[in-house]
Amino acid sequence: MRKLLEVNNLKTYFTTGEGTTKAVDDVSFVLNRGETVGIVGESGSGKSVTSLSVMRLIPDPPGKIVGGEILYYEKGKDAPVDLVQCNEREMRYYRGNEVAMIFQEPMTSLNPVFTCGNQVTEAILLHQKVSKSEARQQTLDLFAKVQLPDPERVFSAFPHQLSGGQKQRVMIAMAMSCNPDILIADEPTTALDVTVQKTILELMNDLRKEIDASIIFITHDLGVIAEIADRVIVMYKGKIVEQGNVYDIFSNPQHPYTKGLLACRPPLDYRMHKLPVVSDFMDVELAEDGKRIITEKESSMAKVIEAAKVKPEETKQRHGDLYAKEPILKVRNLQTWFPSKKNFFGKPLEYVKAVDDVSFDVYPGETLGLVGESGCGKTTLGRTLLRLQKARGGEVVFQGHSILEMPRKDLKDLRKNMQIIFQDPYSSLNPRMTIGNAIMEPMRVHGVLDSDDARKARVEELLETVSLEARHFTRYPHEFSGGQRQRICIARALALNPQFIVCDESVSALDVSVQAQVLNLLIDLRKRFDFTYIFISHDLSVVKFMSDRMIVMNKGKIEEMGDADQIYENPKTAYTQKLISAIPKGRIEDIAARMTATV
């Protein structure tokens, strides 16, 4: 295969008042024409900084490429150009024309005050010598090519008027507008439903073939890599620890970090007490010179996984004990509607039926999973149960008390027993309040314990319960990683000793390795405090791992409900079958079949 991009000994460092961070440290790899290379690793591994270095988009200061070369083999040229040595005027030519990028969050990448059509048209006019009418027609053609429904409507729509998957397609159309040689996709499917994710992956693969482009696909999820990549680069703390053919990496990983990333994905064909994590496979120590010393543990992947498997008789015993009890929550014919069209006087004429005649029970100590695509009603259902969203009709009974009919003055006591963990931990925490005070605040409101000294001691105990440290009490949210912030939100939910917790997409934005740690923590807490969970997610593999029973929702209604394992093994509806088929499974036989088909 012919080289298209060659990165040699790349070093990108960030220097601040606290010192120098080697975000990319002596990284080398090759991208061939027509190839998709996946770069995988946790947050902070250097994968996104590597891609931004290729685009020369590192903010200087504090960041700077301090060494190495990025050789781009342009068509029709005898010698490659080193992008590191290009001035800004030259880089403006290469960006967009030859190397394009799809960023992780389309909402922050698209300008909210311009229509989607204008933004793509502007990119075309910037790089091509065409008229405005030609650029407009090219944009409409691109929207059709990326399978956006009604390209004319999308052209005139603002970003907030589109779904997450549609915004991502607009970003892909913009990146493809100049037929680039290299397309860099930085976590383009992280926050998307599995069905939308599958469509986006298929679309990118088709477009790659159509314009003979190469893709650098960046993600933390090896399951996604298995679906799209030809070769894999595994990064850890700024360095490449392993790279090779996708089949070889999945069938015979060499580095303990790679083994940990592969093992921590929730399995689909068996149940586990807890998910393996990276620390099950390696220990990391800092030497006196600051270098990391990685020691591989003796446990093999097979041994770690086998030790964590749940025996069928254990599940049978647990379910027998659970469902012999009286339900803690009873939901009957619940409806939550939103007006979608009003007349001149503000009277609703049409409604979106977000939750439409939903009934189910939840038992003490159970984890009930709610799964479905965005817009299916699962989050609205969770919020309605807690009276955070007004219901139109139906009944919700918690421990014998009718929640929907309860006077507002009595809701305070309810809040103590029913808590929620939201999807985005950063927006759930006050950036001006220390995490200790954030956890202590609901304790003050509800009069838990007699003094702030006693409450502080309880908060420090809670921080240690969620695998943080008591000394973190005085730190602020921005000083923690995403996974740590989610642990803080879990500690805050625990502060009132609730019996019932709604987890609303609480791990969807986390790395798979951090996700595994948080899921294990939630299961440990359920055992320790006998919690009852409703676990909401668009990821059926995560819901299956966490849940005893599962509800599949579609367009406000329950599509099917039952034992989580049985629904996965024998889905009754076409909708559930579609959700299951869209899950990136990362099976060796599927990778082998895909690679054989592309030869």
N, C-alpha and C positions, 0 to 999 in steps of 0.2 A: 504493500500500500504506500501511497505517496504522502509525505509529511505535509501538513498544513500549518501546524503551530508547534513550535519547540520551545519549551520553557527550561532554562538551564540555571541551576543554582540561585533561584530567585529568593531575595531577602527583602521583606517589607517590615519595617519597624515603626512603632509608635512611641514617641518620647513625650512624657508629661513631667510635672513636678514630682511625681512619685517614682520616676525611673523610666526605663525603656522596656517595652513589651515586644518580643520577637513574634509578631503575629504570623508571619510566614518566614520560615527559617531553613534556607537551603533546599528549596523545592525544585524538583526536575521531573518533567513528563513530556510526552509527545501526543499530539492529536493528529490523526490521519484523516485524509479526505473521505467523506461519506461515513464517518465513524461517530458513535456516541460514547463519550467517556463520562462515567459517573464519578463525582467526588463526594465522598461520604464522611461524616464525622459529627460529633456533638457540637453544640454552640461553643464558640471559642476555639475550635480546632484549626481555624485559618482558612476554611474552604471558601467563604464569601470574600475574604480579603484577597485570596488568590485570584478570584474572578475580577474583582475591582482593580487589581494590579494589572491584569491583562488589558482592561479597558482604560487604564491610566486615570482612574477616578478616585484615587486615594487622596483624602483631604490633607493638604500640606500647608501649615502644620495641622495636627501633630504627627501625621503619618508620612512615610517617605520610602520609596524603593531605594535601598542602600546598596544593592548588589544583584548581579545576575543579568540574564538577557531573556527577552521574549521575542523569538524569531517567527515572523509571519511570512509564509511562502506564497506571495501573491501570484495569481495567474499571469502568465506571459512575461514574468521577470526571471532573470537568470539567478539572481542572488536574493536571499531573504532580507527583509527589513527588520531591524531591531526596534520594536515599539518603545523600549525603554529610552532610546536615544532620540526619538521623534520630539519635535517641538509641538506646542499646543495647536498651531495651525495645521500641521500634518496629522495630528491625532484626530482633529475634527473631521478630516476626510475619512480616516479609517473607521471611526465610530459611526455606526449606522450603515455606511456603505459596505464595509467588509466584515466588521465584528459588531454584532447587536446583542442586546441584553434584555431579558425579561426578569423584572425584579419580583421579590417575594410577595409584597403586598400591593396589589394593583391600585387600591384606593389612595394610597399615599404617593403613587407614581403618576397618577392621572390628575390633571388640574381640575378642581371641582367647579370652576367658573366658566370652563369652555366645554362645548359638546364633544362627545367622543369622536365624531367625524372630523371636526375642525382640528383636533389634536393629531390624528393620523395624517390628515391632509398637510398639516404644517411640516411634519417630518418628511413627507415626500417632496414638498416644495424646497425644503432645505438641502436635500441631497440630489435631486434630479431636476433637469432643465425641462420642465413641463408646465403647461398652463394650469390655472386653477380648476378649470372644468375637467381637464385630464386627470389631475390629482384627485378630484372628487370621485370620478369614475373608478380610478384605481382603488380608492378607499372602499367603495361599495363592493368592488370585486373581491377585495381582501376579506371584507366582512362575510361575504358569501362563502369564500374559501375556508374560513375558520368556523363555518357552520353556525353563524349567528342568525337567529330567527329575525326575519324582516329587517334586512340591512338598512333600508331607508329610515325606519324608526330608530334604530340604534345610532345612525349617523347624527340624528337630531337630538338624541338623548344625552343628558348629563350623567356623569359616573354614578351618582347616588340613585339613579333611576334603574340601574341594572343590578342583577344578582352577582355574587362573587365569581361564579364561573363565567358569566358573560363579560365581566370586567377583565378577567384574565385572558379571554379570547381577543378582546380589543388590544391588550398589551402584546399578544402574540402577533396580531395583524400589524401593529406598529413596528415590531421588531423585524417582521418579514418584508416590510414595505420596499426595501431596497435590495432584496435578494442577497443577503449577506452570505459570505463563505462560512462564518462561524456564528452560531447562536449560543449564547450563554444563558442558561435558565437557572436562576437562583431561587431554590425552594418554591417553584411555581405552583405547587399543588398542596402545600402544607395545610392550609385552612379549608380545603375543599372537601365536599362529600366524596365518598369512595366512587360513586357512580360518575360524578363530574370529573374526578381525578382520572378515572379510566379513559373517559372521552378525551380529555386534554392530552394524555400520554399518547393515545392513538393518533390524535391530530398532529402532534409535534413529529411523530415518527413518519407520518404520511407526507408532511410538508418537507421534512428533511430529504426524503427520497425525491420529491418533485423538483426541488431547486438544487439538488446535489450539495446540500450543506452538511456541516459537521456540528455536533452539539456537545457542549460541556454542561452536564446536568448535575446540579448541586442539591443535595438533600441530606437529611439525617436518617432517612428511612431506607434500609437495605432492601425492603420488600419492593419499593418503587424502583430502585436500581435494577432489580431482577427483571422488571417488566420492560425496561427500555435500553439499558446500557450494553455495550459490547465489551468494554473494559472498565475496571473499577480502580479508583485511587482512594485509599483509606488514610485520613489525616487525623493526627492527634497532637494537640498543643503546638501547632505551627509546622509540624513535620509530617512527611509521608512515612507511615509505618509499614504499609503493604500496598502493592499494586499488581494487577494482573488481569487475565481473562476472567470474565464474570462467572463462568462455570467453575473455574479453578478456585476462585475466592469463596464461592458458596459451598462447593463440595469438599474443599480441603483448606480451610483458612489456616495461616501459619502464625499470625501474631495474636497474642491473647486479647488485645483490644478488639480486633475483628471478630474473634469468637464471642466476646461479650456482646457486641452490637447485634450479631446474628441471633444469639440465644435470648435476648431480652424482648423480642417481638412476641406479642401474645399468640400462642399456638391455636390452631383451629380444630385439630383432630384429636385432642385429648385435653383434660382439665388439669390444672396445676394449683398446688397450695400457694405458691408464690412464683413470681417471674425471676429467672436468673438476672443478675446485673453485672456490669463490667468488673466490679470488685471481686466477683466470684472467680475471675480468671487471672487477675493480675494485681500486684501491689505496686504502689508508686512511692518512691522516696526522693527527697531532694538532697543532692550531694552538697558539699561545702561551696563548690563553685557555682551552685544554682542549677546544675544540670539534673534532669530527671533520670532516676535509675528505675527501670521497669523490671520487676521480677514476676515471671510466670508461675502461677500456682499449678500444682500437680493435677488438680481435678480436670478431667476431660469434659467436653461439652456434653457428651452422652451421659456421663456420671452425674453431672450437675442437674441435667434435665430429668433423668430417671428418678433421682432422689426427691424431686419436687412434684412428681406426678400424684394425682389423686386417684385412689382406688375406687372403682364403681360402687362398692359396698359402702364407702365413706359418704359418697353423695346421697345414696339411698337412705342412709341413717339420718343424715342432716335434714333432708327434705321431709322425712317422716316426723322428725321432731318439730320442724318449722310449722308444717301445715296442720298439726294437731291443735295449734293454738287458735285463739280468737283473733281476727284481724285487728291491727292497730289503726289502720286507715281504710275507710270504705268510700268509694267514689261511685256515684250513680248518675247516669244521664247528664254528665257535665257538659256545659256549652259555654264557650267564650268566643264571641263574635266581634269583629271590628267593622265599622261602617266604611265602605269603599266608595260610595257615591251618595251625595246629599242634594236636596233641592235648594231653592233660593233661600228658604227660611231655616236651613240647617237641619232639616229632618232627614234621617238616613233613608235612602231608597234601596240600596243594595249593601250586602255584607260579605266580608271574608270570614268564612266559618273556620277559624283557627283551631278550635276544639269543638267537635260536633258529635254530641251524644256518646260520650266516653264513660265506660263503667269498668271498674276493677277493684280488687282488694290488695292490701299490702300487709304482710304478717310480721310480727315482732322478730327482729334479728335477721330479716330477709334483705337481700339486695335485689330489687326489681329494676331491670334495665329498660330504658326507653330508647329506641333506635329508629332512625329514619333520615331522609334527606332534609336539607334546609327548607323551611317552609312547611314541614309536615305537621307542625303544631306541638312538638315535644317540649320545647322551652316554654311556650305559652301555658301548656298544661302544668308544668312544674311551678311556674309563678302563680298560677291560679290556685293551686293547692295551698299555697302559703298566704293567700289574700294579697299578693303583690300585684295582681291583675284582677280586675273585677269580672266575675262570671255573669253570664246572661241568664243561666238557669242550671238546674241540677242540684246535687247534694254532695257535700264532702264532710264526712264524719271522722274526727280524729279522737280516739280514746273516748268515744261516746258523746263528744261535743260537736255540734253542727257548726263548722267553721264559717260557712257563707252567711249564716244568720247571726253570728256572734257580734254583739255591739263592739264598736271600736275600742271602748275603754277596757274591754276584756281581752283584746288582742295581745296586750303586753305579756301576759302570762303564756299565751300561745307561742309567742316568739322565743321564749326560753326553751321550749321543748321541740320546736321545729326550726331548723337552721338551713341556710343555703350556701353553697360554695360556688362562686361564679366562674365563668370561663376565663376572664382576663384578670389575673390577680393584681396587676399594676393599677388598673383603673378602679379596683375595689379597695385600694389602700390610699389614705390621704398622704400625699408626698411630703407634707409639712409636719407629719406626726411620726414620732418614733414607733417602731413596730411594737414595742412594749406597751405604749399607751394605746395603740390601735387595738391590741388584744384586750387591754384592761377596760377600755371604754364601755363595751356592752355589759361588763361585770358591774360597773358603777351604775349604769342605767337601771339594771335589774336588781341592784342591792345584793349582789353575790359577795359574801364575806363582809366583815365588819370594818375593815380599814384598808387604806391603800397599801400599807406594808404587807398585809396578809394577801392582798390581791397581787402585788408584785411577786411575792414568793410563789403564788399559784401560776402566774404567767411564766416565770422562769422554769417551773416544772413542766408546763405545757410545751415550751420551746424545746426542752430536752426530749419530751414525748414524741415530737415530730422530727427528731434527729437534727435539731439546731442546738445552739449553745446559749446558756443563761446570759453570757456577756453580750449577746446580740440585742438585748433589751433596748439599749440606747441608740441603736443604728436606725437609719432611714431606709425606706423601700428601695431607693435607687442603688443602694449598696449591696443588693442581693441579686442572684440570678433568677431566671423565670421559675425554675423548679423550687428554689428556696422561698420565693414569694408565695408560691402556691401552698407550701408547707405553713407559712405564716397565716394564710387565710384559713387553712384547716385548723390551726391552733386557735384562731379567733372563734371559729364555729364551735370548738370543743369547750370554750371558756364557760359556757352557760350550762354545761352538762346536758345537752339535748338528747332526746330519744330517737329523733327522726331527722335525717339530713338529706337534702336534695343536692346532688352533685351535677351541676349544669355545664357540660362540656369542660370539665375541670382539668383535663389532661390533653385536650386536642391541639394546643399550641406548643407542647413540650417535645423535646427530643425523645426518641424512643427509649433511650437509656434512662433519662430522668423520669419519663412517663412510667417506666417499670418500677422505679423507686417509689413514686407517689401512689401507684396502684397497690403495691405491697404494703405501704403505710396504711392506706384505707382499709385493707383487709385485716391487718394486725389490730387496728383500732376497733373494727367491728367485733373481733374476737374478744378484745380486752374489755370493751364497754358495752357490748351487746347492742350496738347501733343498728338501726334500720335505715337502709339507703334506698332512694330512687336515683339511679345512675343514668344520666342523659348523655348520649353521644351519637354522632353520625357514623362512628366506626364500629361496625358489627363485631369485629374481632376483639376489641376492647370490652364491649358490652358482654360478649359471650364469656370472656375470662372472669369478669367481675360478678356476673349475675347468677342467681338461682333460677329465676324466671325472666322472660323477656316479652316486652310488648313492641311490636313493629307498627309504627304509625305512618299513615299516608293521607295527605290532604285532610287533616283534622280528625280522621277516624282511625280506629284500631283495625289494622290489616289482619294480624293474627297475634295470638298470645299463648304462652305455654312455657314448658321447660326449655331453658336456653340451649342445652345440648340437642334436644329433639328438634327444635326449630331449625338449627343449623344442619342437622343430618337429614331432615325430611321437611323442607319448607313447603307449605301448602299452597301459597299464592305466587303468582308470577312476579309480583313486586318484590317479595322477600327473596326469591330466586335471583332476581337481578342484583339486589344488594350483595348477596353472597358471592355471586360470580365476579363482582367488581373488586373484591378484596384482593390486594396484592399478596399472593401467597408465598412467593419466593421458593417454590419447590424445584428441586434439582431437575426432575424430569421435564418440567415446563421450560426451564432455561435451556436445557439440551434441545428440546423441540424447536424453540424459537431460534436458536443459533443455527440449527440444521436448515431451517426454512430460509434463513437469510444468506446462506452460502451460495 
